[in-house]
Amino acid sequence: MSNCFHLAIPAGDLNLAKNFYCNVLGCKSGNSEKQRWLDIDFWGNELTLHQSEESLPKVRHDVDMGAVLVPHFGIHLPEREFQALKARIEAAGLVYLDPPYRRFIDSEYEQETFFIADPNGNILEMKTMVNPKVLFKVESA
């Protein structure tokens, strides 16, 4: 496994967090230290959930689609996986912070995105791009 991204976050109750990440999002659990931390295979990246009493602070920043919550993290998924994830979220009865929204329609950057929170209030942005090859395309000045 090379170039694996690692992120550690306060997760509140580890049992609730594990249920959310594994049973709702569909991730797999990995290494852990009982009731202290748990590694999650977040689509090939290492997300470490730490048992905590605290949550990260949140603010909204203006972007093209409105004011989005930061900090946040997430994943770009192929369309089929993205739609399956939305179905699991809706079946679990979770409420979107920012519901699914299509942006950059009819451009090479067209994508669908939504924001949700995990049980400890960590914000996730999930996306699917029509043309994922343009993700790191550099515009000429």
C-alpha positions in Angstrom: 0.0 0.0 0.0 1.7 3.2 -1.1 0.7 6.8 -0.9 -2.1 6.0 1.6 -3.6 9.1 3.1 -4.0 9.0 7.0 -6.4 11.1 9.0 -7.0 10.8 12.7 -10.2 12.4 14.2 -12.1 12.6 17.5 -14.9 10.0 17.1 -16.9 10.2 20.3 -18.3 6.8 21.1 -16.2 4.2 19.1 -19.1 1.7 18.9 -21.4 4.4 17.3 -18.6 5.5 15.0 -17.8 2.0 13.9 -21.4 1.3 13.1 -21.6 4.5 11.0 -18.4 3.9 9.1 -18.8 0.2 8.6 -22.5 -0.5 8.5 -23.7 2.7 6.9 -20.8 3.8 4.7 -19.6 0.3 4.0 -16.0 0.7 5.1 -14.0 -2.1 6.9 -12.5 -1.9 10.3 -8.8 -2.6 10.9 -6.4 -2.4 13.8 -7.6 -1.1 17.1 -6.7 -0.6 20.7 -9.8 -1.5 22.7 -11.9 1.6 23.6 -9.1 4.0 22.6 -8.9 4.0 18.8 -9.9 2.1 15.7 -8.6 2.2 12.2 -11.1 2.3 9.3 -10.3 1.4 5.7 -11.8 4.5 4.2 -11.7 3.5 0.5 -8.0 2.6 0.7 -7.0 5.3 3.1 -6.4 5.0 6.9 -9.0 6.9 9.0 -8.2 6.5 12.7 -11.1 7.1 15.0 -10.1 8.2 18.5 -12.5 7.7 21.5 -13.1 11.2 22.6 -15.3 13.6 24.6 -14.7 16.5 22.3 -15.7 17.3 18.7 -14.0 19.5 16.1 -15.2 23.1 15.7 -17.2 23.9 12.6 -17.6 27.0 10.5 -19.2 27.6 7.1 -17.1 28.9 4.2 -18.6 30.4 1.0 -18.0 28.4 -2.2 -19.9 28.2 -5.5 -22.6 26.0 -4.1 -23.2 28.0 -0.9 -21.7 28.0 2.5 -20.0 24.6 3.2 -18.9 23.3 6.6 -15.2 23.0 7.3 -13.3 21.1 8.3 -14.6 18.2 6.3 -13.2 15.2 4.5 -14.6 12.7 2.1 -14.1 10.6 -1.0 -14.7 10.7 -4.8 -16.6 7.6 -5.8 -17.6 6.1 -9.2 -21.3 6.9 -10.0 -22.6 3.4 -9.1 -20.9 3.3 -5.7 -22.0 6.9 -5.0 -25.7 6.1 -5.7 -25.4 2.9 -3.6 -23.9 5.0 -0.7 -26.8 7.5 -1.0 -29.3 4.6 -0.8 -27.6 3.2 2.4 -27.6 6.6 4.0 -31.3 7.1 3.3 -32.1 3.5 4.4 -30.3 4.3 7.7 -32.5 7.4 8.2 -29.6 9.8 8.3 -30.3 13.5 7.6 -28.1 15.3 5.0 -26.4 18.4 6.3 -26.4 19.6 2.6 -28.5 17.3 0.4 -27.3 15.8 -2.8 -26.6 18.6 -5.3 -25.3 18.6 -8.9 -22.8 21.3 -9.6 -20.9 22.5 -12.7 -23.7 21.0 -14.9 -22.8 20.6 -18.5 -19.1 21.4 -17.9 -16.2 19.0 -17.7 -16.2 19.4 -13.9 -19.8 18.2 -13.4 -20.3 16.4 -10.2 -22.8 15.4 -7.6 -22.0 16.0 -3.9 -23.6 15.9 -0.5 -22.5 16.5 3.1 -23.3 14.3 6.1 -22.1 14.1 9.7 -20.8 11.1 11.6 -22.1 10.4 15.1 -19.5 12.8 16.6 -20.3 15.6 14.2 -17.3 15.2 11.9 -18.4 16.4 8.4 -18.0 14.3 5.3 -18.4 15.4 1.7 -19.1 12.6 -0.7 -18.7 13.1 -4.4 -19.0 11.6 -7.8 -17.6 13.3 -10.9 -18.8 12.7 -14.5 -15.2 13.1 -15.7 -12.8 12.3 -12.7 -9.7 12.8 -14.9 -10.2 16.6 -14.6 -9.9 16.6 -10.8 -6.3 17.9 -10.8 -6.5 19.6 -14.2 -4.7 23.0 -14.1 -6.4 25.8 -15.8 -4.1 28.1 -17.9 -4.0 31.7 -16.8 
